[in-house]
Amino acid sequence: MSFSSVVHEFRNALPGTDAFKRVRVQCEQIIRTVPEQAALCFVIGEFCRAYVLFYEDQEVSPEFAQQVQAQLLGYMDSLEAALSNGDSCTLSGALNEVVVAYAGSRGLV
């Protein structure tokens, strides 16, 4: 399992909690098997965990589900591009940008 395959599968998934659960499981697998990608998979996995905790028992509009899926895909695309660059500084910078963007979207910064 590669991070790129996780991104590809999520891009083609229907928006909803099942897709987010699947990404989290896949990220946990990558953490165990590719430890140098642990930080980015942890951040993406926790985004998914939070989404499921907040919305699994609630009815959300298809538009909202698509919006959140697009938000996560944006983060994943940024991290995937940085990962493919092969430079740890680029990846670290992308990871920081994702964390700041996500924290901002949650009203934390």
MODELLER restraints for C-alpha pairs under 7 A, 6 or more apart:
rsr = mdl.restraints
at = mdl.atoms
rsr.add(forms.Gaussian(group=physical.xy_distance, feature=features.Distance(at['CA:1:A'], at['CA:30:A']), mean=6.76, stdev=0.5))
rsr.add(forms.Gaussian(group=physical.xy_distance, feature=features.Distance(at['CA:4:A'], at['CA:80:A']), mean=6.43, stdev=0.5))
rsr.add(forms.Gaussian(group=physical.xy_distance, feature=features.Distance(at['CA:6:A'], at['CA:23:A']), mean=6.54, stdev=0.5))
rsr.add(forms.Gaussian(group=physical.xy_distance, feature=features.Distance(at['CA:6:A'], at['CA:26:A']), mean=6.81, stdev=0.5))
rsr.add(forms.Gaussian(group=physical.xy_distance, feature=features.Distance(at['CA:7:A'], at['CA:76:A']), mean=6.41, stdev=0.5))
rsr.add(forms.Gaussian(group=physical.xy_distance, feature=features.Distance(at['CA:10:A'], at['CA:19:A']), mean=6.55, stdev=0.5))
rsr.add(forms.Gaussian(group=physical.xy_distance, feature=features.Distance(at['CA:10:A'], at['CA:23:A']), mean=6.99, stdev=0.5))
rsr.add(forms.Gaussian(group=physical.xy_distance, feature=features.Distance(at['CA:11:A'], at['CA:73:A']), mean=6.91, stdev=0.5))
rsr.add(forms.Gaussian(group=physical.xy_distance, feature=features.Distance(at['CA:13:A'], at['CA:19:A']), mean=6.21, stdev=0.5))
rsr.add(forms.Gaussian(group=physical.xy_distance, feature=features.Distance(at['CA:15:A'], at['CA:65:A']), mean=5.49, stdev=0.5))
rsr.add(forms.Gaussian(group=physical.xy_distance, feature=features.Distance(at['CA:15:A'], at['CA:66:A']), mean=5.64, stdev=0.5))
rsr.add(forms.Gaussian(group=physical.xy_distance, feature=features.Distance(at['CA:15:A'], at['CA:69:A']), mean=6.07, stdev=0.5))
rsr.add(forms.Gaussian(group=physical.xy_distance, feature=features.Distance(at['CA:16:A'], at['CA:65:A']), mean=5.96, stdev=0.5))
rsr.add(forms.Gaussian(group=physical.xy_distance, feature=features.Distance(at['CA:17:A'], at['CA:52:A']), mean=5.56, stdev=0.5))
rsr.add(forms.Gaussian(group=physical.xy_distance, feature=features.Distance(at['CA:17:A'], at['CA:56:A']), mean=6.06, stdev=0.5))
rsr.add(forms.Gaussian(group=physical.xy_distance, feature=features.Distance(at['CA:20:A'], at['CA:48:A']), mean=5.03, stdev=0.5))
rsr.add(forms.Gaussian(group=physical.xy_distance, feature=features.Distance(at['CA:20:A'], at['CA:52:A']), mean=6.94, stdev=0.5))
rsr.add(forms.Gaussian(group=physical.xy_distance, feature=features.Distance(at['CA:21:A'], at['CA:48:A']), mean=6.53, stdev=0.5))
rsr.add(forms.Gaussian(group=physical.xy_distance, feature=features.Distance(at['CA:23:A'], at['CA:45:A']), mean=6.73, stdev=0.5))
rsr.add(forms.Gaussian(group=physical.xy_distance, feature=features.Distance(at['CA:24:A'], at['CA:45:A']), mean=4.36, stdev=0.5))
rsr.add(forms.Gaussian(group=physical.xy_distance, feature=features.Distance(at['CA:24:A'], at['CA:48:A']), mean=5.92, stdev=0.5))
rsr.add(forms.Gaussian(group=physical.xy_distance, feature=features.Distance(at['CA:24:A'], at['CA:49:A']), mean=6.81, stdev=0.5))
rsr.add(forms.Gaussian(group=physical.xy_distance, feature=features.Distance(at['CA:27:A'], at['CA:41:A']), mean=4.97, stdev=0.5))
rsr.add(forms.Gaussian(group=physical.xy_distance, feature=features.Distance(at['CA:27:A'], at['CA:42:A']), mean=6.89, stdev=0.5))
rsr.add(forms.Gaussian(group=physical.xy_distance, feature=features.Distance(at['CA:27:A'], at['CA:45:A']), mean=5.80, stdev=0.5))
rsr.add(forms.Gaussian(group=physical.xy_distance, feature=features.Distance(at['CA:31:A'], at['CA:37:A']), mean=6.49, stdev=0.5))
rsr.add(forms.Gaussian(group=physical.xy_distance, feature=features.Distance(at['CA:31:A'], at['CA:38:A']), mean=4.57, stdev=0.5))
rsr.add(forms.Gaussian(group=physical.xy_distance, feature=features.Distance(at['CA:31:A'], at['CA:41:A']), mean=6.47, stdev=0.5))
rsr.add(forms.Gaussian(group=physical.xy_distance, feature=features.Distance(at['CA:40:A'], at['CA:95:A']), mean=6.48, stdev=0.5))
rsr.add(forms.Gaussian(group=physical.xy_distance, feature=features.Distance(at['CA:75:A'], at['CA:98:A']), mean=5.81, stdev=0.5))
rsr.add(forms.Gaussian(group=physical.xy_distance, feature=features.Distance(at['CA:78:A'], at['CA:94:A']), mean=6.49, stdev=0.5))
rsr.add(forms.Gaussian(group=physical.xy_distance, feature=features.Distance(at['CA:79:A'], at['CA:91:A']), mean=6.72, stdev=0.5))
rsr.add(forms.Gaussian(group=physical.xy_distance, feature=features.Distance(at['CA:79:A'], at['CA:94:A']), mean=5.98, stdev=0.5))
rsr.add(forms.Gaussian(group=physical.xy_distance, feature=features.Distance(at['CA:79:A'], at['CA:95:A']), mean=6.59, stdev=0.5))
rsr.add(forms.Gaussian(group=physical.xy_distance, feature=features.Distance(at['CA:82:A'], at['CA:90:A']), mean=5.70, stdev=0.5))
rsr.add(forms.Gaussian(group=physical.xy_distance, feature=features.Distance(at['CA:82:A'], at['CA:91:A']), mean=4.83, stdev=0.5))
rsr.add(forms.Gaussian(group=physical.xy_distance, feature=features.Distance(at['CA:82:A'], at['CA:94:A']), mean=6.45, stdev=0.5))
rsr.add(forms.Gaussian(group=physical.xy_distance, feature=features.Distance(at['CA:83:A'], at['CA:91:A']), mean=5.81, stdev=0.5))
rsr.add(forms.Gaussian(group=physical.xy_distance, feature=features.Distance(at['CA:103:A'], at['CA:109:A']), mean=5.94, stdev=0.5))
